[in-house]
Every structure is written in C-alpha cells, then in structure tokens.
Amino acid sequence: GWVAPDIYYMGAAGVVSFGGVRIGGLSGIYKDHDYRKPHWERPPYSPGAMRSVYHVRQYDVEKLLAVKQPMDVFLSHDWPTGIAFHGDKETLLRKKKFLRREVEDGSLGSPPARQILDHLQPSFWFSAHLHVKFSALVSHESGRTTRFLALDKCLPHRDFLQVVDIETDVRPPFLLAHDPEWLAITKQAHGSLPLQSGPSNASARCSSVDDDEISAVVASFGSLEIPSNSFASTVKATIPSGNRHEQHHGKQPRGVAANPQMETFVERLGLDNRLAAAWSDQPPRPER
C-alpha cells in the first residue's frame, strides 16, 4: 500500500499496473540461509530480525513463478545472477574491481531473481544494490528480449538517473491498479503463508491460476483502481528537531497498529489478516 504520497509499496512480492503497463516486483536481498524460512520476524525487531526481515523468501518467489501473463516491467533490489555476461562486463569490472571473483564464478546476484527473469521474460528489468550504472540485453529462447538497467547512487556526478519510454495503449490520466492474475494467486497462496519461527520449507504451494479463477476474484473484489488518497498514518511521525533527546533514537514500538490498507485489501479478497493476527500474538524473538 501507500507509505507516503506517490510512494507505493508492492510488498515482499507483487504485481500492479500503471497506465496499462504491467509491473512486477521482488523486495529484498537474497541470502541462502534465510531463503526457505518463513516470515517469522515480529516488531520489536531483534538485531538479527532487523537484517533477515528484508531477505527474499521462497514463498514470495514461488508466487511470482506462478504468473503466466506477459510482464512489461520488473523491479528488484538484487541483480539476477549471470546478468553481467549480457552487458559490458569488462567496463563493469573496471568500475567495481572487487566484483571480479563473483562475476567469474557466477555467484554475483540472486538465483531466485534469475529464475523469475527466465520465467517472466519482462520487456524491462530494473535493479539497484551494486551502486553502479550497468545495462544489459538478455535474449531468451522464446525470442523475447529483456532490457536490464541498474543505476548508481543518487550523488553528484554519478549516473543515477535515466529516462525510459514505455509504450502503452491506455490514454491519460494514468491510474495505478491491482493486477487480476496476481490477486487470484495471492488468494490461492494465502493459506500457506508461513509465519511461524524456526526452519522450514516455506513453500507457497500455489500453481498458475486459470481464467475462471481470475474472473471470480475480480467479481468479488470490485474496482481494481488503487486510490491515491488511501494512505492513513498508523504511527506518530518523527520530526527531527536537532534535539537528540526528542528523537527517541533506538526505540521501537512494542505494539503494531493494524494497517487500514491491508485490512481493506484482505477483506475484499475474502481473506483473514493472518499477518496482523500473528503480530498480535507477540511470539519470541528467536534470532540475534
């Protein structure tokens, strides 16, 4: 949902459309030791949870691998593995010499992101993470191509901005909207959302959805438009004043307020808010 004006969070994984352009995304960084774990983290976060909470999980990747319909744009923090071999690798290594070993042995990047790239074959893929501008062109066996682009940090004299034109048949005004196929996949996988702490094989146990399933979800969900005015503050904002004693450094809220956007979303899908229910249980903080 909306986290600030004009900033929309797509979740750990998600698909939306804007002006008829279909956009998918995968949040976080890949770490093999956390990949198959559930979403066990609960506020207030332990030091370990503060790191692992943004690590990519198998559950969310499997939901994206269930998508069948064409994708225009995909967003990820990590680069997909092997992407360096589809662009100017030597220039990249001149800029980032310390990456040479990982590039050459194929370990640079995210294996799950590569799975998604090979499966969805989007027209564009945009990534971040490595703080360097790099472009590549991936040719798929299907004949489709993906234009990959990563940009540098937003600092003076760095390549942090590029304008890309993407064609659409939709005329303005452009609206942000939920994706029908993704809604159906989310509903199907909801029952297997892994939330308990401890090691597990946190599979989404979902498969591709058919047209009938998609139509049924859309019929019950209603309008797909995502209103731009649906943001609601759930915590008191921190306003820096220059006074260290007024900024409460290092403190985390003990309780978690329900997000009205999430409540509305799951209600319209006919689901229970399992995440809010799990947070209210206040389970132990098992990892440091």
C-alpha contacts under 8 A as a table, 3 or more apart, distances in Angstrom:
res1	aa1	res2	aa2	distance
1	G	8	Y	5.51
1	G	9	Y	5.26
1	G	10	M	6.63
1	G	11	G	7.81
1	G	231	F	7.54
1	G	261	Q	6.14
1	G	262	M	7.27
2	W	5	P	7.05
2	W	6	D	7.50
2	W	7	I	5.91
2	W	8	Y	4.37
2	W	9	Y	6.07
2	W	228	S	7.77
2	W	230	S	7.22
2	W	231	F	5.42
3	V	7	I	5.92
3	V	8	Y	6.02
3	V	9	Y	6.58
3	V	231	F	6.87
4	A	7	I	5.20
4	A	8	Y	7.28
4	A	231	F	7.18
5	P	228	S	7.83
5	P	231	F	7.94
6	D	228	S	7.75
10	M	13	A	6.39
10	M	14	G	5.09
10	M	15	V	7.09
10	M	16	V	7.73
10	M	25	G	6.94
11	G	14	G	5.85
11	G	26	L	7.84
11	G	27	S	6.96
12	A	25	G	8.00
12	A	26	L	5.93
12	A	27	S	4.88
12	A	28	G	7.31
12	A	56	V	7.58
12	A	60	D	6.57
13	A	24	G	7.60
13	A	25	G	5.51
13	A	26	L	4.52
13	A	27	S	6.11
13	A	60	D	5.64
13	A	61	V	7.31
13	A	63	K	7.89
13	A	64	L	7.23
14	G	24	G	5.65
14	G	25	G	5.39
14	G	26	L	6.84
14	G	64	L	7.69
14	G	182	W	7.22
15	V	22	R	7.17
15	V	23	I	5.56
15	V	24	G	4.20
15	V	25	G	6.41
15	V	178	H	7.29
15	V	179	D	5.98
15	V	182	W	6.03
16	V	22	R	6.05
16	V	23	I	5.40
16	V	24	G	6.51
16	V	176	L	7.13
16	V	177	A	5.78
16	V	178	H	4.91
16	V	179	D	4.90
16	V	182	W	7.98
17	S	20	G	5.77
17	S	21	V	5.24
17	S	22	R	4.34
17	S	23	I	5.59
17	S	175	L	7.98
17	S	176	L	5.78
17	S	177	A	5.25
17	S	178	H	6.48
17	S	179	D	6.28
18	F	21	V	5.18
18	F	22	R	6.67
18	F	23	I	7.52
18	F	174	F	6.28
18	F	175	L	5.49
18	F	176	L	4.47
18	F	177	A	6.33
19	G	168	T	7.06
19	G	170	V	5.86
19	G	171	R	7.46
19	G	172	P	7.31
19	G	173	P	7.64
19	G	174	F	4.24
19	G	175	L	5.44
19	G	176	L	6.80
20	G	168	T	6.04
20	G	169	D	6.98
20	G	170	V	5.69
20	G	174	F	7.84
21	V	72	D	6.12
21	V	73	V	7.52
21	V	166	I	7.95
21	V	168	T	6.39
22	R	70	P	7.99
22	R	71	M	5.62
22	R	72	D	5.19
22	R	73	V	6.34
22	R	179	D	7.91
23	I	71	M	6.56
23	I	72	D	6.10
23	I	73	V	4.72
23	I	74	F	5.63
23	I	75	L	7.60
24	G	71	M	7.12
24	G	73	V	6.28
24	G	74	F	4.64
24	G	75	L	6.25
25	G	74	F	5.41
25	G	75	L	4.52
25	G	76	S	5.80
26	L	56	V	7.81
26	L	60	D	7.84
26	L	61	V	7.62
26	L	75	L	6.43
26	L	76	S	5.10
26	L	77	H	7.46
26	L	113	A	7.95
27	S	54	Y	7.32
27	S	56	V	6.77
27	S	76	S	6.04
27	S	77	H	6.36
28	G	54	Y	4.79
28	G	55	H	5.07
28	G	56	V	5.26
28	G	76	S	7.55
28	G	77	H	6.03
28	G	78	D	7.34
29	I	54	Y	6.44
29	I	55	H	4.84
29	I	56	V	5.59
29	I	77	H	6.57
29	I	78	D	5.88
29	I	110	S	7.71
30	Y	35	Y	6.96
30	Y	55	H	5.59
30	Y	56	V	5.12
30	Y	57	R	7.98
30	Y	78	D	7.26
30	Y	109	G	7.96
30	Y	110	S	5.67
30	Y	111	P	7.94
30	Y	112	P	7.79
31	K	34	D	5.67
31	K	35	Y	6.06
31	K	55	H	6.21
31	K	56	V	7.09
32	D	35	Y	5.11
32	D	36	R	7.79
33	H	36	R	7.46
34	D	37	K	5.33
34	D	52	S	6.98
34	D	55	H	6.69
34	D	56	V	7.56
34	D	57	R	7.00
35	Y	55	H	7.10
35	Y	56	V	5.87
35	Y	57	R	4.52
35	Y	58	Q	5.57
36	R	57	R	5.97
36	R	58	Q	5.38
36	R	59	Y	7.70
36	R	199	P	7.58
36	R	200	S	6.38
36	R	201	N	5.19
36	R	202	A	5.33
36	R	203	S	7.62
37	K	40	W	7.73
37	K	57	R	6.66
37	K	58	Q	7.67
37	K	197	S	7.99
37	K	198	G	7.25
37	K	199	P	5.59
37	K	200	S	5.52
37	K	201	N	6.45
37	K	202	A	5.65
38	P	57	R	7.20
38	P	59	Y	7.79
38	P	193	L	7.88
38	P	194	P	4.65
38	P	195	L	5.31
38	P	196	Q	6.41
38	P	197	S	6.72
38	P	198	G	7.72
38	P	199	P	7.60
38	P	200	S	6.91
38	P	201	N	7.90
38	P	202	A	5.41
39	H	53	V	7.34
39	H	57	R	7.71
39	H	194	P	6.02
39	H	195	L	4.90
39	H	196	Q	7.20
39	H	197	S	7.62
40	W	194	P	7.68
40	W	195	L	4.98
40	W	196	Q	5.31
40	W	197	S	4.66
40	W	198	G	7.70
41	E	45	Y	6.93
41	E	49	A	5.72
41	E	52	S	7.85
41	E	53	V	6.12
41	E	197	S	7.66
41	E	285	R	7.48
42	R	45	Y	5.96
42	R	49	A	7.80
42	R	279	W	6.11
42	R	282	Q	7.15
42	R	283	P	7.43
42	R	285	R	7.37
43	P	252	Q	7.56
43	P	253	P	7.31
43	P	254	R	6.81
43	P	255	G	7.31
43	P	256	V	7.08
43	P	279	W	7.61
44	P	252	Q	5.69
44	P	253	P	6.30
44	P	254	R	5.74
44	P	255	G	7.75
45	Y	48	G	7.68
45	Y	49	A	5.35
45	Y	50	M	5.62
45	Y	252	Q	7.81
45	Y	285	R	7.48
46	S	49	A	5.05
46	S	50	M	6.20
46	S	285	R	6.44
46	S	287	E	7.08
46	S	288	R	5.92
47	P	50	M	5.24
47	P	51	R	6.90
47	P	288	R	5.41
48	G	51	R	5.43
48	G	52	S	6.23
48	G	287	E	5.51
48	G	288	R	4.02
49	A	52	S	4.98
49	A	53	V	5.58
49	A	285	R	7.93
49	A	287	E	6.55
49	A	288	R	6.82
50	M	53	V	5.78
50	M	54	Y	7.68
51	R	54	Y	6.25
51	R	55	H	7.35
52	S	55	H	5.13
56	V	60	D	7.57
56	V	61	V	7.84
57	R	60	D	5.74
57	R	61	V	6.64
57	R	202	A	7.80
58	Q	61	V	5.08
58	Q	62	E	6.07
58	Q	202	A	6.36
58	Q	203	S	6.20
58	Q	204	A	7.59
59	Y	62	E	5.37
59	Y	63	K	6.58
59	Y	193	L	7.36
59	Y	194	P	7.71
59	Y	202	A	5.72
59	Y	203	S	4.88
59	Y	204	A	4.57
60	D	63	K	5.21
60	D	64	L	6.62
60	D	204	A	7.16
61	V	64	L	5.19
61	V	65	L	6.26
61	V	112	P	6.73
61	V	116	I	7.53
62	E	65	L	4.89
62	E	66	A	6.39
62	E	203	S	7.17
62	E	204	A	6.01
62	E	205	R	7.87
62	E	206	C	7.38
63	K	66	A	5.24
63	K	67	V	7.13
63	K	185	I	6.64
63	K	186	T	7.40
63	K	189	A	7.39
63	K	204	A	6.52
63	K	206	C	6.77
63	K	207	S	7.94
64	L	67	V	5.43
64	L	116	I	6.99
65	L	68	K	7.98
65	L	115	Q	7.91
65	L	116	I	6.22
65	L	119	H	6.71
65	L	120	L	7.63
66	A	185	I	7.31
66	A	206	C	7.06
66	A	207	S	5.39
66	A	208	S	4.55
66	A	209	V	7.62
67	V	120	L	7.45
67	V	181	E	7.22
67	V	182	W	7.27
67	V	185	I	7.82
67	V	208	S	6.20
68	K	120	L	7.37
68	K	208	S	6.82
69	Q	181	E	7.78
70	P	120	L	6.88
70	P	121	Q	7.89
70	P	122	P	7.02
71	M	74	F	7.27
71	M	120	L	6.39
71	M	121	Q	7.17
71	M	122	P	4.77
71	M	123	S	6.91
72	D	122	P	5.12
72	D	123	S	4.99
72	D	124	F	6.25
73	V	122	P	5.71
73	V	123	S	6.03
73	V	124	F	4.73
73	V	125	W	5.77
73	V	126	F	7.69
74	F	122	P	6.45
74	F	124	F	6.29
74	F	125	W	4.75
74	F	126	F	6.34
75	L	125	W	5.90
75	L	126	F	5.02
75	L	127	S	5.98
76	S	79	W	7.08
76	S	113	A	7.67
76	S	125	W	7.79
76	S	126	F	6.48
76	S	127	S	4.95
76	S	128	A	7.10
77	H	127	S	5.09
77	H	128	A	4.90
77	H	129	H	5.63
78	D	109	G	5.94
78	D	110	S	6.00
78	D	113	A	7.42
78	D	127	S	6.10
78	D	128	A	6.30
78	D	129	H	5.79
79	W	83	I	7.00
79	W	108	L	7.84
79	W	109	G	4.84
79	W	110	S	6.09
79	W	113	A	7.11
79	W	127	S	5.80
79	W	128	A	7.15
79	W	129	H	7.50
80	P	83	I	5.89
80	P	109	G	5.06
80	P	110	S	4.88
80	P	111	P	6.30
80	P	112	P	7.47
80	P	113	A	4.74
80	P	114	R	4.44
80	P	117	L	7.30
81	T	84	A	7.87
81	T	106	G	6.62
81	T	107	S	6.59
81	T	108	L	5.63
81	T	109	G	4.30
81	T	110	S	5.18
81	T	111	P	5.52
81	T	113	A	7.27
81	T	114	R	5.59
82	G	85	F	5.80
82	G	86	H	7.56
82	G	103	V	7.40
82	G	106	G	5.92
82	G	107	S	7.86
82	G	108	L	7.06
82	G	109	G	7.31
82	G	114	R	7.79
83	I	86	H	5.44
83	I	87	G	7.26
83	I	136	A	7.05
83	I	138	V	7.81
84	A	87	G	5.67
84	A	88	D	7.23
84	A	89	K	5.46
84	A	92	L	7.90
84	A	103	V	6.87
84	A	136	A	7.41
85	F	88	D	7.45
85	F	89	K	6.05
86	H	89	K	7.71
86	H	136	A	5.11
86	H	137	L	5.72
86	H	138	V	5.95
87	G	134	F	7.48
87	G	135	S	5.99
87	G	136	A	4.12
87	G	137	L	6.52
88	D	91	T	5.64
88	D	92	L	6.44
88	D	134	F	7.80
88	D	135	S	7.68
88	D	136	A	7.41
89	K	92	L	5.06
89	K	93	L	6.22
90	E	93	L	5.03
90	E	94	R	6.18
91	T	94	R	5.05
91	T	95	K	6.41
92	L	95	K	5.25
92	L	96	K	6.02
92	L	132	V	7.95
92	L	134	F	6.97
93	L	96	K	4.78
93	L	97	K	4.85
93	L	98	F	7.68
93	L	99	L	6.59
93	L	100	R	6.14
94	R	97	K	5.58
95	K	132	V	7.76
96	K	99	L	5.77
96	K	100	R	7.73
97	K	100	R	5.82
98	F	101	R	7.35
99	L	102	E	5.51
99	L	103	V	6.06
99	L	108	L	7.63
100	R	103	V	5.14
100	R	104	E	6.03
101	R	104	E	5.26
101	R	105	D	6.13
102	E	105	D	5.33
102	E	106	G	5.88
102	E	107	S	4.95
102	E	108	L	4.80
103	V	106	G	5.22
103	V	107	S	6.40
103	V	108	L	5.35
104	E	107	S	7.87
105	D	108	L	7.90
107	S	110	S	8.00
109	G	113	A	8.00
110	S	113	A	5.19
110	S	114	R	6.41
111	P	114	R	5.02
111	P	115	Q	6.34
112	P	115	Q	4.95
112	P	116	I	6.32
113	A	116	I	5.07
113	A	117	L	6.12
114	R	117	L	4.91
114	R	118	D	6.14
115	Q	118	D	5.31
115	Q	119	H	6.11
116	I	119	H	5.00
116	I	120	L	5.79
116	I	121	Q	7.76
117	L	120	L	5.51
117	L	121	Q	5.31
117	L	122	P	7.08
118	D	121	Q	5.55
118	D	140	H	7.31
121	Q	140	H	7.22
121	Q	144	R	6.84
121	Q	145	T	7.01
121	Q	146	T	6.22
122	P	125	W	6.68
122	P	145	T	7.65
122	P	146	T	5.71
123	S	144	R	7.84
123	S	145	T	6.37
123	S	146	T	4.66
123	S	147	R	6.15
124	F	146	T	5.32
124	F	147	R	4.76
124	F	148	F	5.90
124	F	149	L	7.87
125	W	146	T	6.74
125	W	147	R	6.17
125	W	148	F	4.73
125	W	149	L	6.39
126	F	148	F	5.90
126	F	149	L	5.03
126	F	150	A	5.77
127	S	148	F	7.84
127	S	149	L	6.47
127	S	150	A	4.88
127	S	151	L	7.53
128	A	131	H	6.69
128	A	150	A	5.41
128	A	151	L	6.30
128	A	152	D	7.66
130	L	152	D	7.60
131	H	151	L	6.54
131	H	152	D	4.30
131	H	153	K	5.21
132	V	150	A	6.87
132	V	151	L	5.51
132	V	152	D	4.11
132	V	153	K	7.15
132	V	159	D	7.61
133	K	149	L	7.35
133	K	150	A	5.24
133	K	151	L	4.04
133	K	152	D	4.99
133	K	159	D	6.13
133	K	160	F	7.31
134	F	149	L	5.83
134	F	150	A	5.20
134	F	151	L	6.54
135	S	147	R	7.43
135	S	148	F	5.42
135	S	149	L	4.49
135	S	150	A	6.42
136	A	147	R	6.06
136	A	148	F	4.97
136	A	149	L	6.61
137	L	145	T	6.76
137	L	146	T	5.80
137	L	147	R	4.82
137	L	148	F	6.06
138	V	145	T	5.46
138	V	146	T	5.04
138	V	147	R	6.50
138	V	148	F	7.46
139	S	143	G	6.70
139	S	144	R	6.23
139	S	145	T	4.55
139	S	146	T	6.64
140	H	143	G	5.50
140	H	144	R	5.43
140	H	145	T	5.88
140	H	146	T	7.91
141	E	144	R	7.34
151	L	159	D	6.24
151	L	160	F	5.04
151	L	161	L	6.90
152	D	158	R	6.20
152	D	159	D	5.28
152	D	160	F	4.60
153	K	158	R	6.74
153	K	159	D	7.45
153	K	160	F	5.63
154	C	158	R	6.84
154	C	159	D	7.79
154	C	160	F	5.21
154	C	161	L	7.99
155	L	158	R	5.68
155	L	160	F	7.40
159	D	162	Q	7.93
168	T	171	R	7.88
170	V	174	F	7.56
171	R	174	F	7.01
175	L	225	E	6.91
175	L	226	I	7.64
176	L	225	E	6.14
176	L	226	I	5.57
176	L	227	P	7.74
177	A	224	L	5.27
177	A	225	E	4.28
177	A	226	I	5.00
178	H	182	W	7.84
178	H	183	L	7.33
178	H	224	L	5.06
178	H	225	E	6.37
178	H	226	I	6.60
179	D	182	W	5.33
179	D	183	L	6.21
179	D	224	L	7.34
180	P	183	L	5.16
180	P	184	A	6.46
180	P	214	I	6.04
180	P	215	S	7.91
180	P	217	V	7.51
180	P	218	V	6.29
180	P	224	L	7.83
181	E	184	A	5.23
181	E	185	I	6.31
181	E	209	V	7.20
181	E	214	I	5.76
182	W	185	I	5.00
182	W	186	T	5.97
183	L	186	T	5.10
183	L	187	K	6.19
183	L	214	I	7.66
183	L	217	V	7.03
183	L	218	V	7.95
183	L	269	L	7.76
184	A	187	K	5.16
184	A	188	Q	6.19
184	A	209	V	6.73
184	A	213	E	6.49
184	A	214	I	5.43
184	A	217	V	5.96
185	I	188	Q	5.07
185	I	189	A	6.14
185	I	206	C	7.26
185	I	207	S	7.75
185	I	208	S	7.20
185	I	209	V	6.50
186	T	189	A	5.26
186	T	190	H	5.90
187	K	190	H	5.24
187	K	191	G	7.99
187	K	269	L	6.79
187	K	271	L	7.49
188	Q	191	G	7.19
188	Q	206	C	6.38
189	A	192	S	5.64
189	A	193	L	6.67
189	A	204	A	5.55
189	A	205	R	6.57
189	A	206	C	5.45
190	H	193	L	5.34
190	H	271	L	7.85
192	S	203	S	7.36
192	S	204	A	5.67
192	S	205	R	6.75
193	L	202	A	7.92
193	L	204	A	6.63
194	P	202	A	5.86
194	P	203	S	7.91
195	L	275	L	7.51
195	L	278	A	7.14
197	S	286	P	7.28
209	V	213	E	6.13
209	V	214	I	6.88
210	D	213	E	5.43
210	D	214	I	6.39
211	D	214	I	5.07
211	D	215	S	6.06
212	D	215	S	5.13
212	D	216	A	6.14
213	E	216	A	5.20
213	E	217	V	6.32
214	I	217	V	5.28
214	I	218	V	6.24
215	S	218	V	5.18
215	S	219	A	6.07
216	A	219	A	5.17
216	A	220	S	6.45
217	V	220	S	5.35
217	V	221	F	5.89
217	V	269	L	7.08
218	V	221	F	4.97
218	V	222	G	5.99
218	V	223	S	7.93
218	V	224	L	7.82
219	A	222	G	5.82
220	S	268	R	7.13
220	S	269	L	7.14
221	F	224	L	7.60
221	F	268	R	5.06
221	F	269	L	5.73
222	G	268	R	7.75
226	I	230	S	7.99
227	P	230	S	5.71
228	S	231	F	7.44
230	S	261	Q	6.96
231	F	261	Q	7.18
232	A	259	N	7.95
232	A	260	P	7.02
232	A	261	Q	7.86
233	S	236	K	7.47
234	T	257	A	6.03
234	T	258	A	7.44
234	T	259	N	6.73
235	V	257	A	7.49
238	T	247	Q	6.80
239	I	247	Q	7.56
240	P	243	N	7.59
240	P	247	Q	6.48
241	S	244	R	7.86
241	S	246	E	7.30
241	S	247	Q	7.52
243	N	246	E	5.52
243	N	247	Q	6.89
244	R	247	Q	5.45
244	R	248	H	7.32
244	R	249	H	7.54
245	H	248	H	6.29
248	H	251	K	6.01
253	P	256	V	7.00
255	G	280	S	7.77
256	V	279	W	7.13
256	V	280	S	7.54
258	A	262	M	7.78
258	A	263	E	7.30
258	A	276	A	6.42
259	N	262	M	5.33
259	N	263	E	6.25
260	P	263	E	4.97
260	P	264	T	6.14
261	Q	264	T	5.24
261	Q	265	F	6.13
262	M	265	F	5.00
262	M	266	V	6.23
262	M	273	N	7.74
263	E	266	V	5.61
263	E	267	E	6.13
263	E	273	N	6.67
264	T	267	E	5.16
264	T	268	R	6.15
265	F	268	R	5.34
265	F	269	L	6.45
266	V	269	L	5.00
266	V	270	G	6.19
266	V	271	L	5.05
266	V	272	D	6.24
266	V	273	N	6.20
267	E	270	G	4.97
267	E	271	L	5.67
267	E	272	D	6.88
268	R	271	L	7.58
273	N	276	A	5.57
273	N	277	A	6.37
274	R	277	A	5.03
274	R	278	A	6.07
275	L	278	A	5.11
275	L	279	W	6.20
276	A	279	W	5.11
276	A	280	S	6.24
277	A	280	S	5.24
277	A	281	D	6.66
278	A	281	D	5.31
278	A	282	Q	7.25
278	A	283	P	7.94
279	W	282	Q	5.58
279	W	283	P	7.62
285	R	288	R	7.95
